Amino acid sequence: MTTKKTLRAAARSRKQRLIVAMTGATGSIYGLRILETLHRLGGWETHLIVSDAGVLNAWQEYGLNRRDLHKLADVTHSVRDVGAAIASGSFITSGMVVAPCSMKTLAAVAHGFSDNLISRAADVILKERRRLVLITREAPLNLAHLRNMAAVTEMGGVIFPPVPAFYSHAKSIDDLVNHTVGRVLDLFGVEHQNIARWQGIKNDAVKDDTQ
């Protein structure tokens, strides 16, 4: 017989789910590193969607094909499968991150244009008031980009360009990537030790020597 105590225990032991999407913008390393980090930390079930352009980008930047990408996730979905579990709000997740997020995908999300599983899943996350983070990659930005970012923000999404934090004293590109990924994971409440956190300026450089 199932009791309330048993149900509560099962809920506590259940992994949290995070949807990770990778699109055609440069910066596939962000999606890869998020998947690798969550796998290493444990306690998270990752659902991966990769667009065709996202696969081409991962191949161009790291020589990885679709099969290589799928190995990094717990569950994979075809970008064309709009009937997948993650296309429904009744499928509970902690949210979704698009890493990297192309301007095309940003536009689709901003205007509710659910033409594939990535934009549909993002639409579901927004309507269910869950966390949506878009690691947007483009520069410089035109007015359409900015307006789409504003629209997503107004709907509750988070626009997160991968801007380097130089206070971390990064020694490599890998350090910069880890810092961005760590800050993104913070937004989903993932406990990790991936980044050097700001501790304040603790030296005499800011003292007023005129007094």
Disulfide bonds with the S-S distance in Angstrom:
none
